[in-house]
Amino acid sequence: MRVLGIESSCDETGIAIYDSEKGLLAHDLYSQIAMHAEYGGVVPELASRDHIRKTLPLIDNVLRQAQLTRSDIDAVAYTAGPGLVGALLVGAAIGRSFAWALDIPALAINHMEGHLLSPLLEDSPPAFPFVSLLVSGGHTLLIDVQGIGEYKLLGESIDDAVGEAFDKTAKMLGLDYPGGPILAALAEQGIADTYLFPRPMTNRPGLDFSFSGLKTFAMNTWRDSEQTDQDRANVALAFQTAAVETLAIKCKRALKETGHKTLVVAGGVSANTALRARLNAMPHLEVHYPRPIFCSDNGAMIAFAGAMRQSAMVKQEHASFSVRPRWPLDELSSPDA
């Protein structure tokens, strides 16, 4: 079964084709970073309009890469949430229209499930069950994963997601947009132990996160420094070290609570090399990540999630659809439920 995946939840248009027998056949991605950089962040209306311009040309390009025609597609998977409602509506409208015109199934996919399953695209995928750490600009989640659609929320951020905290701290330091990767690069020039930042919510039980206070601590430290280039790098390193250590502590707790020996890390922040080094250093633990190109939003994870859910698909006889800007993972069901 060949599934066309459409990802349009925020500021990247991702298209891919996944074959349930041959694997990933082709994928393409267009990022809106350059457009939004002028405004210092994502402008939802501009994001939606750009998805309208880019989605169909990217679909045609991916079909050419795979040497397929539209009639060769057996199902369409599109991101239905969570995300920006206007951006979601573009992908949903195109995906459902595509499927309706070809008389094939359309699958509404949860964006975070796409991220969660993306490491399964690799040559040595993790086996169920496992603990999943989902870290991005919009989410910080710990999930007990028993199988496709069998998800139990263990912990989440009560305020800023870790990726959001990275971006806001970077902006406070005067770094360009998107700030997270730039801050991570700058941290490599920092001098270790110049500043000691707190590890928020690690001195109490539980698996929830809070990064708003850490962001404020970084802001106050930067304000009270001489604000030299070295100070900027030192603050970046101290912030990243604290954020990474906080994530590692909570992952260790989640693994102990569930008894699992496998950790899957996905989402944009999973590309952070300091985070990977810290988690890889944890003993007696098997850690899996998506390849760097699939850490950020992409169509491959949506096509793959669609293929995994194909058995649960009931063909729609009408062209109506809906999206969910907020869509918790633990509201999903397994495909055979």
N, C-alpha and C positions, 0 to 999 in steps of 0.2 A: 504494500500500500504506500503510495506516494502522497505525502502531506505537504502542502504549501503553508509556511508559517509567516504571519504578519505581526510585527511588533511596532507599536506606535504609542506607547504609554506616556512618553515625555518628550525628550529632545533628540531622539535618534530613531530613524526609520530603518528597521531591520527586516530583511526578507530571506527566506531559506526554503529549501526543499529537502525533506528527509524521507528516505525509503526504508520501510520496516525490515527489508531484507539486505539492502546494500549499504545502509547507513546514510550519512549526510552527503547529498549529491552536489549541492551548490549553496552559497550564501553571499549576501552583499549587505552593506551597511552604509547609511549616510548619517553623519553627525552634524547637528546644528550648532556646535560649539562656537564657531566663528561668528554666526549671526547673533547669538545671545551674549557673546563676550562684551559687546558694545554697551549692554545694559547691566552687566555685572551679575546676571542670573537669567533663568528661563522666563520668557514672556509667553504665557499660555496661548494667546491669540496668534502670535507669530509662529509658534510651534505647530499649531493646528493647520495653519495655511501652508506651511512648508511640507507637512505630511501629505496634504492633498496634491502638491506638485510632484513629490518624489515617489510615492508608493507605486503607481502603475509603471513608470519607467524602470524602477528597481525590479518589479515582478518580471517584466519582459527580459531584463538583463540576466536574472537568475535562471529563467527558462532557457535562455541561449547557452549559459554556462553548462547546464545539465543536459543540453541537446534534447529538450522536451518541448512539447506544445501544450497549450492550456488543456486540451482534451486528455493529456496524459496524467493530469492531476486527479487523485481519487478523493481528496478531502482538503478542506481549508481550515487552518487553526489561526485564530486571531486573539490578541490580548484584549480581554474585556474588563480588566481592572486588576489591581488598583492602579491609579494614575490620574493624569489630567483629563477631565471629562471630555473636553473638545478634541484632544489628541486621540483618546480612546474611540470616540465616535467615528473618526476618519477611518481608522483601521477596521472597526467593526462593520461600518457601512460598505467598505470596499470588499472585505472578506465575505460577508453574507451575500452581497450582490454577485460576486464571483461564483460562489457555491450555488446560488439559486439559478443563475444562468446556465451552469453546467450540469445542474441536477445532481449535485454531490453533497455529502454532509459538510456542515460547518460546525466547528467546535470552539466554544468560548473558553479561553484559557486564562487562568489566574497567573498574573505576571510573576508573583513570588514563587509559585510552583515551577514556573519555567526556570527561574534561577536555581531553585533547590535541586532540580533534576539535571541541570547543565553538566555537572561532573560525570554523569552517566554517558555522556557523548565521547568520553575518552576511551583509549584502548584498554585500560585496566579499570573498569568502573567499580565503585564500591558496591558491596552487597548489603541488602537490608538485613536487620535494622541498623540505624545509625543516628547520631545526633547531627543536626544541621545548624550551622551558624550562618545566617543570612545578613550580610552587612552591605548597606548601600547608602545613597544620599537620603533616602526616604524611610528606611527600615533598619532596625537592629533586632533580630529575632533568634531565639534558640528553640529548635523544634525537635521533638522526638518523632522520628520517621520510622514507621513499621512497614510501609509499602506505599504504592501509588495511592494517593488520597487518604492515607491513614496517618494523619498528622496531629500531634498534641503539642500545643503551645506551652513551652516551659518558662520562657521569659522574654521580655521585650523592653524597649526603651520607654520610659515614662515621659520623656521630653524630646530633645534633639536626637535624631539618629546619629550614629558615629560618623557616617559620611557627611552629614549636614554639619556636624561639629568641626570636622576637618575643613570644610569649605568656608565656614564662618570665621574660624580662627585664621585661615589663610587671608581672607579679606581684611581682617583686623590688622594683620601684619603688612598689608599693602601689596599682597601678591595678586597676580592676574587670575582671571576666571578661565577654566574651573580650578579652584584653589587646592583641592585635595592632593592631586598628584604633584603639583608644584611644591606644596609644603613638604611632602614626603621626600622629594629630591633635595630640598633645602636642608632637611634634617640631617642628611649625610654629611653636611659641613659643620654640624653642631659639635660642641664639646660636651661629652657625657658628664653627668652629675653636676653641671653648673647650676641647674635648677632642679628641685625635686617637686613634682606635681602630685596631687592626691590621686588615688585609685578609687573613684567614686563608687559607693554602695558595695564595696568588697568587705567592709568591716561589719556587715550584717548578713543574716541568712537570706536566701532567695536568689533568684536568677534574673531579676529585672536589672535594667541598665539606666543610668542617667549621665548624660554628657554635657548638659547645659552648664553646670557648675564648673566643670573642667575647662570649658570654653571661657568662662568668666575669669577663672584663675589665670589662664594664659593672657587674657586681655590686661589684667591688673599687673602681672609680671612684666609684660612688655611696656606698659605705661610707666612703671617705676624704674625701668632700665634706662641706660643712656641712648638706647635705640640705634645702636650701631648695626652694621651688617652682621657682625658676629653675634650680637645680642639676638638679632632676628633668627639666625640659624639655631642658636641655643634654645630659644623658646620653642621653635618648631620641633626640635629633637625631644625636648622635655614633654611637650604635648603628645607627640606621637608615641613615645615610650609609655606614658601613662595610659593612653587609650588602648594600646596593644596589650599591655599587661592586664588591664581590666578585662578585656575580651578573653584573654587566656585563662584568667582565674575563674571566670564564669563558665567557660567551656569545661574546665576540669571538674567543676561542681556538677554540671549537667551530665557529664559522662559517669561520674560516681553515682549520681541519683538514678540514672537509667540502667547502669551496668553495661552499657555499650562500649566497645573498644575501637569504634570507627567514628571519625569526625569528618563531616563534609562541609566545606566553607565555600560560599558563593556570593555573588553580588559584586558591585564595583570595587569595594574596599578589599575584596579577596585578592586583588592584584598587588596589594601593598607588600613589598618584599620584607619589611620588618615584621609584619604580622605573620607571614609565612615562615620566616626563620624562627620566630618565637614558638609557634605551634608545632613546627617540625622537631623542635628540641624537647618536646614533652615525651617522657619515656612511655614505652608500652602502648603506643597509640598509632593507629593507621589514619593518616590524614589525606583527603582528596580535595583537589581544586579543579575548576575548569581551566582550560588553557587561557592565557591572558586576553585573547581576542573575544572570548565568550564570558569574561567577567562582567563587562558592562552590558547594557541592554542589547539584545540581538535577536534576529529571527530564528536562528538555529534552535535555541532553547524552546521557542514557542512551537516550532514544527515538531520537535522531538516530544514535547509534552502532549501535543495533539495525537501523535502516533501511539503514545503510551495509553491514551484514553479512548482510542478508537472503538474498543469493545463496548464502551458505555454510550456511544453515540446513537441517538434516536433522530432519524431524518426529520427535518422541519418541513412542513408543507406550506409555510407562509414566509414572507420576507421581513417580518418584524424582528427586532432585536433590542437589547438593552446593554448598558455597560454599568460597571460599579466602581466609582472612584475610590471607594473603601470596600475591600473584600478580604476579610481575614482568612488565612490559610486553614484554620481549624473548622471552617464552615464547609470545606470541600468533602466530598464522599469518595470512596474508592470506586474504580470503574465498574466493578461487579456487584456493587451494593444494590 
